[in-house]
Each structure stands twice: as C-alpha cells, then as structure tokens.
C-alpha cells in the first residue's frame, strides 16, 4: 500500500518524519517496504511515499484513511477526517432500477447518476494517483480510483447509455455467458460468478473488473456510479477462476466495509463536482435488504494479562481501542474489569476477544512484554524411535564415506517409471513443470541425478546418500534410505590398492547398515527394470521377531546412468532400504540380552568345494546350516576361484566353519564327523565335491 | 663426580692445558662406550648438567679466580663446552643411524584413505535445533508430507476461500492418496486420504493435538512444499521446524523468552532479538521475529537490505479457533506456536546466498560441512 505523506496529512496531524512514521507502523504490524520521493508533475514540492506491506487480515488499511488511523494512534494525535458531503435522499428516485438477485453474494448495492464532461484530471489529482501508483486515465475514472485509494472502497462507473434498459441486475452469470473486460480480454463466465448485468447481458464482473462495452470514454455523457459490497468468498472464487486480480478484487476478497458504499459514493459525487467533471443527479439508490447489526465483542482485562503475560492498565486498553474506532462500554456486573466492545464496520477481521487482544498487543508494544520461560509441568516424552533410527542410519552412511544429499520430492515421470509401475505413481495435479510431475516412488532417481551432477563436474569418485519419504499408491508414504556409489572403492593410494567399486562394496554397506540397526541381511537375486540384469538383489531383513523384504541393491542399468551423463564404462551401484518396512525389526539396543562369553575353545575347519558356477552361495550356505550341528557358530566364505584346476562351468568356493560348544571342549572326531555330514549333504543336494 | 685437576695454590686456582687434556680424554672414553639415548643423556648430564656438570663447574670457578686469570679460564671453558656439545650431537646421530632397521618403512607416506561422508547442511542445522529443544523437554515429531485440506488449512483457521491461502500456493495431488500414518505407537494406522503436499509443518500441530491432551511441548521438523518457481531465494520444496507449547498459563511473554533463548543458542549468545506484530490465521496475536543482522551486526548491509535486521521466524499465540478444532478448552488452555525455515537459518549461518545450492548436492559444497 503506497501512502503519500501529504494525503495522510488530510486525516491527522503529521509531525513525524517519514522514516519515523515507517518505523512506528512497522512496530505495529505494517512492515515498511520502502520510502520514496516522487517529484510533483508540475512545479509542486513533490511528495514522500511510504510503501507498506498490508497483511491479509487488514483490508481496512488498504486505504489512506485506514493507515492514517494507525498513524494517529501511534503518534497519539487525533484522527479527524475532513468534513465530507453527505448524500441527501431525493424525493424522486433516480431513473436507474437496481435489482439484487443474489443477495448472499451482494448484500448491498448503491448507485448514483451524474452527467459528465470526460477529460483529463486536474494536475493535483493526477499527481496523487501517480504517487499512489495508479495511472491517470480520465477525470471520471480517476475520481473513482482516488476514492478507492483514499477510503479503500472500490467504485465502478458505467456509461449509462450503453446499459440496456437502463437498469442493473446483480445476478449470477448464466452458463455460456461471456464478457469482454476493460483489459480487452474476452472472458467466459461460469455459474456462480457474480455479474452486474443490464437487461440482457453482463456489463461487469462484480467486484473484479468492468466490461468494455459500458466503459467510460471521451464520448460518455452520463454515468452510473456503483458503490457496492460484494461477499469476499464470491469475489475470490471469481477472481481465481478468471485468473484476474485487480485493486477492487483484492479489497473485496479480503472484506470491504458494508457501511462504506454510501460514504464512498458521496465522496465520488463531491469530487466530480469539485473538479468540474460533472453534475450529479439528485438522489441515489441504496439496495440493502438485510441491514447488518453492529458486532459486539466482550473483553476482559484479566484475559489480556493471561495471554500477554503482563497487566495492561484499563485506561491504556481503552485509549488504544477507542483510537481505532471501537466503542467501549464497561460491564458493570463483572467482578473484574470488563467491557462490551462495539466493532466498527470496517473491522470485519475482529469477531472475538482474541482479536481485540491483538489490537492491544500491537499498540501497547510487543517489546514491552516481559521475557519469561514456560514451566515444564510433565516429564518430557522419549525420543521417537523412528527418528533415532534415521539418525543411526545417517551416521553409519556418513561414516562409511557417503555424503548426505537432499533432492526434490517430485521428479519427472520418465525418471520414476523404472522404479514403479505407472499405476503406482502419485501425480501432482498442478506441477510447476514436467520436471516435477510425480512424487518420487524411490529415492534413487534423485540420487542418480546428484551423482551425475558431480560426475559432470570432474568428480570421478562419488558416494552419496539420502534419507526421505517415497510415495506410491499402494504403500502411501514411506521412509527410506538410498545410497549411490560411483568410481573408486578405496580411493587413490600409492600402494596401488585402488580399484573400482563393485557390487560387493555396495552390498557390504547394506549389510553394515543392517548390523547397525540390529537386523540380519539376506540377499536374493532379483531383476528390476532399473537394474542391470544379473547384478541386482532383493534385500531381506530378519530379526528374532520376523523378517521382511526391505529393499533393492545392485548396479543401475547402464543406459539409465548414461542418460544422466555417467560415462558408460563406469558402473554406478545403488541401494535403497525401506526403513518403515524394517521398523518392527529394528533394535537399537532396547532388547539386548547378554549371553555368557564362551568358556571353551573353538575348532575351525576350512572346506574348499567345487560346485556348479550358477549355484548361489546362499543355497550352499542354507544346506550347510540345515545339516550342521548346533555347535556350528560361524560360517564364512573366504575364497572363490575359477580357472585352472577347476572344471569348466564350475567354481571353487571355500568356507571357514567355526565350531564351539558352550559347555565342553569339542573333540577333533566330532568336528570331523560334522564336517563330513555337511559335505555329504552338499554332494547329495548340489553335486558339490571337495576340491 | 670428577674433580678438576687444578694445581692448588692457596687463594689461587689454576687450570692448565694438562688438566683440560685429561678431561677431554676421560669424556671421549665415556662417549665411546655410549650405546643408547639414555646413556647419552646421562653423559650429557655429567658434563653439562646445570648442577655439578664438570664443564659447568668450570664457569663457577671463574668468579673465584684472580682477575688476570678470569678471561683465560672463561675462554677455555667455552672451547671445552662447544667441543663436548658437538661430540654429543655427533654421537646421538650415530646412535639413531644404528637403530634404523633394514626393513624400516617411510612413515611419512599418506595412510590408506578411509572415506568419511558429510552431513547435509540442512541436517546439521536441523539436528542442532532439535538438540536445543530436546534439552528443553520438547518432544520431536515426524509427520506426513502429504496432507488433507483439513489438517493443512481448515483446522488452522483457514476455511475455503480464506485469502491467507494465497500466502501459500499449494501443490495438489492428481488423485487422493491413501496412506498409513505413524502416530506414537509402533505401527502405522490408516488415515483419511491426502489431497495435497503440506504447505507448512503447522499441520502437525493439529495431528498432535487431536491425539494428545495438554500440556503440549513439541517440535516437528520436515519438508514442506509450495508452488514457487525456482530462483535464488525460492524452491518448491523447503524445510521447516514447527514448535507448539500448550498448557495452563502459557503467555506471549513465554513465547518471547523461549524464542529469544533459542535464537541466542542458535546464532550468538548476544544476538539481538526483535518481535514485530504480524498475521497468521492460526495464531493471534502473531509476530515475526527478527535478529540483528549476522553479516553487518546491525550497521546495515545487502543481506539485511540495510535495515540491520533479518526476519528469521514467524510465531504467535495459538488461535482459539485452532483449540476449538481439536477439542481443547480455549478458555483454560493457552499456548504458542512458531515456525522456522531451516534453509533460511542455514543461509544466514553459513553465508549461503543461493538456496539452490542445498538441492544441487555438489560435493564441493557439501564437503564444507562437518562429517
């Protein structure tokens, strides 16, 4: 809201400097955006314009009058609007029938007629509008805009001779109706939109913009002046649907003053005659079927203190509210200080006690309130275990060399499709662009993009992770961690140990995350449209309390990586784990039950087996476990070999078996027998033989 | 302790070349026998020790010598001392060479790299804020990013067609999304379908109060979404932390105290904090909180647009309509709520001037933050 200081001075004494006014109003909730000096159009001294941000609850301050009221209170000056002309009812009603057909959307409509000589405005008026940021058009339109800025009430003028009838009907648009608005746009109207129509067609979109057909032009001789009150929701809906926001709609949708129409109409008439733009026809129309009563709100001094944490003296409360136009009557019955407060018509935002307390706080000054701490009256709740889990996961990922990313939750549809069926994708109805069309079903696409971003910037070794939510129609919203690994496994080193990362580097991280969360991890071959065939696995997590499928690990399909700019020779490994699916299994130390440390030595046996190359190690492992005695406490693969000495199509796989009993020392014989049983089972089930 | 062989004439001390020669011979023999650093140190102490060192003792004799002898003795002592020191140093080097094993390694080569990742700056800030409030007994909550109109707007005193909805241009889902939500329990429960991406974490106020009675003391961090085009200060996704305190007799003064202490913990113990009236539909009275500019200290600069102040969070007393929506007794209970933009804090704290850096995930940026 641009406020020329000279205009303010017509409502209250302005002794302070513009900067002081800006500062004082900022402290009561009107943030100063800028102070600007505008030169006068002619030889005048020019003016200083204060530009304020007006919050959505204060449409009354979208006017010089409203701002002046705040300034007057802030500087403890009287607020005295200049005496204005009032409209006098004429015995003969004017010759313009007005019918409100939709009183819920238009509770009040007033109008007057004037014969006009359309021409340029006098310089002082044009200068004022210019300072307020409004372009001068002609004397009639300028007067309506002048009143809009001064009183905050939108006015519209029609060329009376362009109105069929002439008459005005305030009604909802009919299906199929359209109107060319003042900006030259042909707009299709829909039912529910409020229009001002003449006998046959819409002449204005009520509260938003007038129609081109009845525009005031140089040839206009007689005008109908509209000063109405339109329901905020109706104007807002229409303005949204037409994608048309105007000075008028901005005010009406925030709530105009239902008592303002006649005052504003009178001011328009006064100005038209004052600047010699026309002669007002005696009389006016005021259609106001259901007169709104005054709103009264109770206020207790004790409640003010309860909310603000400080007693505000009753005279201070009264001073503030009266200066803002409220009328206070002390409640004689009340045991403590209390009032009945009559709310002025322009303060539609004030409907209950708390609204009054805010007014008091604003002008009493937030800086005057004490600084205290709320008492802790109950024991604090314990940390949500899911947040603790996410923190553990982030720490493990970072400590294994992965740097944390944050990527957008919405991604391109084509980037999402390899990770979920099209029917699973959650689309955004009004995306900013196709780049942000669907909610991510997986964190991997975003990570891949981040890996590629770094790779394009000469970063060859990239390890990134992200924790966040994913969205599919079946699972809704679920929390996950994803990791991506490109480049070196160990980092460049003079010892020459560096090598490119491979599947097992990534699956090792998955296993490490499992250990950190207290769950076992088992991988099983998988195929996925996102992953390179034969290089991907499903992740199963297990715990004493159960097991669940929790994710996917593997090498990203080369063409997907290449599409983002990862060179084809470089392999990108990714993993994603559904943390929510694992929630029931995760144990962060809550259920640990310590077992006694072993008191007897263990016995180790190594078995080197020759097995068919396609046989998964997990299958061999399962057979071994199924055929081992309870004393087998550990089983680990330690060598894998293919080549000379191993038949074609076979592989040599070596296992180290550790046996131990909790209550005695195992004998060589029984360990030997156990190993033999295992080997026999492997031979029988998989054709494995010892190498 | 060897005694200086001096020809003793009463009242006169004589140090001749012979005595010095003897001393040198004794020292050389002892030095040759030294094999370890420890023996070497013992020998050094014997000859050069501050107390009772043989060479040191020479100096103490200077004062007692007749004036015409003093200069000569001093010169002799200096020569001797330099000779002993050089011999000791040479021997020390020889011992070190002796010790070097044939299979010694070059310990100055770099160790094997053990990669360490870095936390994202938004996580660093979020965890810092969480720890401040956790210390003050606040419960930390996690909530859904997809929401329904009721929790995101209506229950927060923003009925349909409320102009304040314009302040938060919303991204809507093409079709309602059914999801299960985690409440306090260990398993998720079915919830009404979501129709939009939450525009603020304030939705969590409603979800929490619907299932908990006062007193309330929570913070809820998370991602929020608005239909904003991307530029240096806007992204369609950003991160907030919501705070809510409800109880008997919670006041605006408590709000001032809490947020002042919070901002001083977060930025600087002497940070200046300013409360300015503002408007949010779900709080009343509402305020905007500003801190003295962290860049210029209040003198006025580009960062603070020459005002000396930076807007850092929005807050206010919970609107009674919000209490009514969740079934709290608005007469009895009062409370305050606040919302902090984590990107905003991180930008100010770390001097980041382009919000997009947080989402580009350039490792050259991310690696500047702690592991």
Interface residues (C-beta under 8 A of the other chain):
Chain A: X26 X27 X28 X29 X31 X55 X56 X57 X58 X232 X233 X236 X237 X253 X254 X306 X307 X308 X309 X310 X352 X354 X355 X357 X358 X361 X362 X366 X367 X369 X370 X371 X372 X373 X374 X375 X376 X377 X378 X379 X380 X381 X383 X384 X385 X386 X387 X391 X394 X397 X398 X399 X400 X401 X402 X403 X404 X405 X406 X407 X408 X409 X410 X426 X427 X428 X429 X430 X431 X432 X436 X439 X450 X453 X454 X457 X459 X462 X463 X464 X465 X468 X469 X471 X473 X475 X476 X477 X490 X491 X492 X493 X494 X495 X497 X580 X583 X584
Chain B: X109 X110 X112 X113 X114 X115 X116 X117 X118 X119 X120 X122 X123 X127 X134 X136 X137 X138 X139 X140 X141 X142 X144 X145 X146 X160 X161 X163 X164 X166 X167 X171 X172 X173 X174 X175 X177 X178 X179 X180 X181 X182 X184 X186 X187 X188 X194 X197 X215 X217 X223 X225 X227 X228 X229 X235 X236 X237 X239 X245 X247 X248 X249 X250 X251 X252 X253 X254 X256 X257 X258 X260 X261 X274 X275 X276 X277 X278 X279 X281 X284 X285 X286 X287 X288 X317 X319 X320 X334 X358 X359 X360 X361 X362 X363 X364 X366 X367 X371
